[in-house]
Amino acid sequence: MVRSGGLAIRFRWERDCRRFVEFIEFIGFVELEAKQHVSTAERFEDLRIWQTARAVSAAVYRASRDGGFRRDFSLRDQIRRAANSISSNIAEGFSRRSNKEFAQFLFVAKGSAAEVQSQLYLAVDQEYISQEEFDELYETVDDLARQISRLITYLREADNPHE
């Protein structure tokens, strides 16, 4: 005899397993897409992560151009510089044409993404941006940081295929 509580746990477990399998398949697809995309890119502008980083910079500029944020020159300029640093380091690393150097610049870009996220906390704490704006920007930057991490992993594996 199966109790309803146990049945609910079993269904949740099966649902979670399906979601996990879907997630793993998605990650595999994303990594494959990243490998194919990076290997065919001729210019840094062709890279989706650079395009996303550019969009992050634009969103940071929009969020920081009004109200108290506009008048807090230090925070406004710092978050803008950090956001711009993400796309700049992706572009500079790509131009080096070596996987090792590209990965090194991507680590810097990922650090700049974390800096933007930290400064978003300051902006929401000072009520320069709403919680909704914070959540949206933070999640976008977090997604970008994960994309950068996957590209770093791919580049390092391409340099050391037997590790």
C-alpha positions as YAML, in Angstrom:
chain: A
units: angstrom
residues:
- id: 1
  name: MET
  ca: [0.00, 0.00, 0.00]
- id: 2
  name: VAL
  ca: [1.43, 3.38, -1.05]
- id: 3
  name: ARG
  ca: [0.68, 6.35, 1.12]
- id: 4
  name: SER
  ca: [-0.17, 9.62, -0.62]
- id: 5
  name: GLY
  ca: [2.88, 11.37, 0.91]
- id: 6
  name: GLY
  ca: [5.23, 8.76, -0.52]
- id: 7
  name: LEU
  ca: [3.53, 8.97, -3.89]
- id: 8
  name: ALA
  ca: [3.95, 12.75, -3.93]
- id: 9
  name: ILE
  ca: [7.64, 12.39, -3.11]
- id: 10
  name: ARG
  ca: [8.03, 9.81, -5.87]
- id: 11
  name: PHE
  ca: [6.35, 12.11, -8.41]
- id: 12
  name: ARG
  ca: [8.51, 15.06, -7.33]
- id: 13
  name: TRP
  ca: [11.61, 12.90, -7.60]
- id: 14
  name: GLU
  ca: [10.64, 11.74, -11.11]
- id: 15
  name: ARG
  ca: [9.85, 15.34, -12.13]
- id: 16
  name: ASP
  ca: [13.19, 16.53, -10.74]
- id: 17
  name: CYS
  ca: [15.02, 13.73, -12.57]
- id: 18
  name: ARG
  ca: [13.34, 14.72, -15.85]
- id: 19
  name: ARG
  ca: [14.30, 18.34, -15.27]
- id: 20
  name: PHE
  ca: [17.88, 17.32, -14.50]
- id: 21
  name: VAL
  ca: [18.11, 15.26, -17.71]
- id: 22
  name: GLU
  ca: [16.64, 18.17, -19.69]
- id: 23
  name: PHE
  ca: [19.15, 20.51, -18.07]
- id: 24
  name: ILE
  ca: [22.11, 18.23, -18.88]
- id: 25
  name: GLU
  ca: [20.93, 17.92, -22.48]
- id: 26
  name: PHE
  ca: [20.55, 21.70, -22.68]
- id: 27
  name: ILE
  ca: [24.05, 22.28, -21.27]
- id: 28
  name: GLY
  ca: [25.45, 19.81, -23.80]
- id: 29
  name: PHE
  ca: [23.65, 21.68, -26.58]
- id: 30
  name: VAL
  ca: [24.92, 25.04, -25.30]
- id: 31
  name: GLU
  ca: [28.49, 23.76, -25.08]
- id: 32
  name: LEU
  ca: [28.29, 22.29, -28.58]
- id: 33
  name: GLU
  ca: [26.83, 25.54, -29.88]
- id: 34
  name: ALA
  ca: [29.58, 27.53, -28.12]
- id: 35
  name: LYS
  ca: [32.31, 25.33, -29.61]
- id: 36
  name: GLN
  ca: [30.89, 25.63, -33.11]
- id: 37
  name: HIS
  ca: [30.29, 29.36, -32.74]
- id: 38
  name: VAL
  ca: [33.75, 30.21, -31.38]
- id: 39
  name: SER
  ca: [35.50, 28.10, -33.98]
- id: 40
  name: THR
  ca: [33.67, 29.89, -36.82]
- id: 41
  name: ALA
  ca: [33.89, 33.44, -35.44]
- id: 42
  name: GLU
  ca: [36.15, 35.69, -37.48]
- id: 43
  name: ARG
  ca: [35.70, 38.85, -35.41]
- id: 44
  name: PHE
  ca: [34.93, 39.42, -31.75]
- id: 45
  name: GLU
  ca: [31.62, 40.98, -32.82]
- id: 46
  name: ASP
  ca: [30.56, 37.53, -34.04]
- id: 47
  name: LEU
  ca: [30.75, 36.09, -30.51]
- id: 48
  name: ARG
  ca: [27.41, 35.78, -28.76]
- id: 49
  name: ILE
  ca: [29.03, 36.39, -25.39]
- id: 50
  name: TRP
  ca: [30.43, 39.70, -26.65]
- id: 51
  name: GLN
  ca: [26.97, 40.63, -27.99]
- id: 52
  name: THR
  ca: [25.43, 39.77, -24.61]
- id: 53
  name: ALA
  ca: [28.13, 41.76, -22.79]
- id: 54
  name: ARG
  ca: [27.40, 44.73, -25.03]
- id: 55
  name: ALA
  ca: [23.70, 44.47, -24.12]
- id: 56
  name: VAL
  ca: [24.63, 44.33, -20.42]
- id: 57
  name: SER
  ca: [26.61, 47.56, -20.81]
- id: 58
  name: ALA
  ca: [23.65, 49.25, -22.49]
- id: 59
  name: ALA
  ca: [21.32, 48.09, -19.70]
- id: 60
  name: VAL
  ca: [23.70, 49.38, -17.02]
- id: 61
  name: TYR
  ca: [23.89, 52.76, -18.77]
- id: 62
  name: ARG
  ca: [20.09, 52.94, -18.95]
- id: 63
  name: ALA
  ca: [19.69, 52.01, -15.29]
- id: 64
  name: SER
  ca: [22.31, 54.53, -14.14]
- id: 65
  name: ARG
  ca: [21.23, 57.59, -16.11]
- id: 66
  name: ASP
  ca: [18.31, 58.71, -13.94]
- id: 67
  name: GLY
  ca: [17.57, 59.91, -10.42]
- id: 68
  name: GLY
  ca: [19.98, 59.45, -7.57]
- id: 69
  name: PHE
  ca: [22.08, 57.02, -9.57]
- id: 70
  name: ARG
  ca: [22.89, 59.79, -12.03]
- id: 71
  name: ARG
  ca: [24.15, 62.02, -9.20]
- id: 72
  name: ASP
  ca: [26.23, 59.34, -7.47]
- id: 73
  name: PHE
  ca: [29.17, 59.86, -9.81]
- id: 74
  name: SER
  ca: [31.43, 57.36, -8.09]
- id: 75
  name: LEU
  ca: [29.06, 54.39, -8.17]
- id: 76
  name: ARG
  ca: [27.65, 55.32, -11.58]
- id: 77
  name: ASP
  ca: [31.09, 55.55, -13.17]
- id: 78
  name: GLN
  ca: [32.39, 52.42, -11.44]
- id: 79
  name: ILE
  ca: [29.50, 50.17, -12.48]
- id: 80
  name: ARG
  ca: [29.72, 51.52, -16.02]
- id: 81
  name: ARG
  ca: [33.46, 50.86, -16.19]
- id: 82
  name: ALA
  ca: [32.97, 47.33, -14.85]
- id: 83
  name: ALA
  ca: [30.21, 46.61, -17.38]
- id: 84
  name: ASN
  ca: [32.33, 47.98, -20.23]
- id: 85
  name: SER
  ca: [35.27, 45.90, -19.04]
- id: 86
  name: ILE
  ca: [33.35, 42.67, -19.68]
- id: 87
  name: SER
  ca: [32.93, 43.24, -23.43]
- id: 88
  name: SER
  ca: [36.36, 44.89, -23.76]
- id: 89
  name: ASN
  ca: [38.16, 41.91, -22.24]
- id: 90
  name: ILE
  ca: [36.23, 39.47, -24.40]
- id: 91
  name: ALA
  ca: [37.24, 41.46, -27.49]
- id: 92
  name: GLU
  ca: [40.86, 41.85, -26.44]
- id: 93
  name: GLY
  ca: [41.20, 38.17, -25.55]
- id: 94
  name: PHE
  ca: [39.68, 37.07, -28.83]
- id: 95
  name: SER
  ca: [42.15, 39.24, -30.74]
- id: 96
  name: ARG
  ca: [45.10, 37.42, -29.14]
- id: 97
  name: ARG
  ca: [44.30, 34.31, -31.19]
- id: 98
  name: SER
  ca: [45.61, 31.88, -28.59]
- id: 99
  name: ASN
  ca: [43.27, 29.85, -26.40]
- id: 100
  name: LYS
  ca: [45.41, 30.34, -23.31]
- id: 101
  name: GLU
  ca: [45.48, 34.13, -23.64]
- id: 102
  name: PHE
  ca: [41.81, 34.28, -24.59]
- id: 103
  name: ALA
  ca: [40.91, 32.28, -21.46]
- id: 104
  name: GLN
  ca: [43.02, 34.63, -19.35]
- id: 105
  name: PHE
  ca: [41.08, 37.65, -20.62]
- id: 106
  name: LEU
  ca: [37.81, 35.79, -20.09]
- id: 107
  name: PHE
  ca: [38.73, 35.31, -16.42]
- id: 108
  name: VAL
  ca: [39.11, 39.09, -16.15]
- id: 109
  name: ALA
  ca: [35.77, 39.58, -17.91]
- id: 110
  name: LYS
  ca: [34.13, 37.16, -15.46]
- id: 111
  name: GLY
  ca: [35.64, 39.13, -12.56]
- id: 112
  name: SER
  ca: [34.18, 42.32, -14.00]
- id: 113
  name: ALA
  ca: [30.79, 40.62, -14.19]
- id: 114
  name: ALA
  ca: [31.02, 39.86, -10.46]
- id: 115
  name: GLU
  ca: [31.97, 43.48, -9.86]
- id: 116
  name: VAL
  ca: [28.83, 44.64, -11.69]
- id: 117
  name: GLN
  ca: [26.74, 42.27, -9.58]
- id: 118
  name: SER
  ca: [28.27, 43.61, -6.37]
- id: 119
  name: GLN
  ca: [27.62, 47.19, -7.41]
- id: 120
  name: LEU
  ca: [24.02, 46.32, -8.28]
- id: 121
  name: TYR
  ca: [23.55, 45.50, -4.59]
- id: 122
  name: LEU
  ca: [24.78, 48.99, -3.70]
- id: 123
  name: ALA
  ca: [22.43, 50.52, -6.25]
- id: 124
  name: VAL
  ca: [19.37, 48.69, -4.95]
- id: 125
  name: ASP
  ca: [20.36, 49.36, -1.31]
- id: 126
  name: GLN
  ca: [20.50, 53.08, -2.08]
- id: 127
  name: GLU
  ca: [17.17, 52.77, -3.93]
- id: 128
  name: TYR
  ca: [18.73, 53.96, -7.18]
- id: 129
  name: ILE
  ca: [17.11, 51.01, -8.92]
- id: 130
  name: SER
  ca: [14.04, 48.94, -8.05]
- id: 131
  name: GLN
  ca: [14.21, 45.36, -6.82]
- id: 132
  name: GLU
  ca: [12.73, 44.31, -10.16]
- id: 133
  name: GLU
  ca: [15.48, 46.12, -12.10]
- id: 134
  name: PHE
  ca: [18.07, 44.59, -9.78]
- id: 135
  name: ASP
  ca: [16.71, 41.06, -10.28]
- id: 136
  name: GLU
  ca: [16.61, 41.40, -14.06]
- id: 137
  name: LEU
  ca: [20.09, 42.89, -14.40]
- id: 138
  name: TYR
  ca: [21.63, 40.56, -11.84]
- id: 139
  name: GLU
  ca: [20.22, 37.48, -13.58]
- id: 140
  name: THR
  ca: [21.38, 38.71, -17.00]
- id: 141
  name: VAL
  ca: [24.91, 39.28, -15.70]
- id: 142
  name: ASP
  ca: [24.83, 35.91, -13.91]
- id: 143
  name: ASP
  ca: [23.85, 34.15, -17.16]
- id: 144
  name: LEU
  ca: [26.66, 35.96, -18.95]
- id: 145
  name: ALA
  ca: [29.17, 34.89, -16.29]
- id: 146
  name: ARG
  ca: [28.08, 31.26, -16.74]
- id: 147
  name: GLN
  ca: [28.50, 31.57, -20.52]
- id: 148
  name: ILE
  ca: [31.99, 32.96, -19.98]
- id: 149
  name: SER
  ca: [32.82, 30.07, -17.64]
- id: 150
  name: ARG
  ca: [31.68, 27.52, -20.23]
- id: 151
  name: LEU
  ca: [33.82, 29.18, -22.88]
- id: 152
  name: ILE
  ca: [36.84, 29.17, -20.54]
- id: 153
  name: THR
  ca: [36.29, 25.45, -19.94]
- id: 154
  name: TYR
  ca: [36.05, 24.80, -23.66]
- id: 155
  name: LEU
  ca: [39.23, 26.78, -24.41]
- id: 156
  name: ARG
  ca: [41.21, 25.06, -21.66]
- id: 157
  name: GLU
  ca: [40.05, 21.62, -22.81]
- id: 158
  name: ALA
  ca: [40.95, 22.49, -26.42]
- id: 159
  name: ASP
  ca: [44.51, 23.27, -25.24]
- id: 160
  name: ASN
  ca: [44.72, 20.15, -23.06]
- id: 161
  name: PRO
  ca: [42.55, 17.49, -24.72]
- id: 162
  name: HIS
  ca: [43.96, 14.59, -22.66]
- id: 163
  name: GLU
  ca: [43.59, 16.03, -19.18]
...
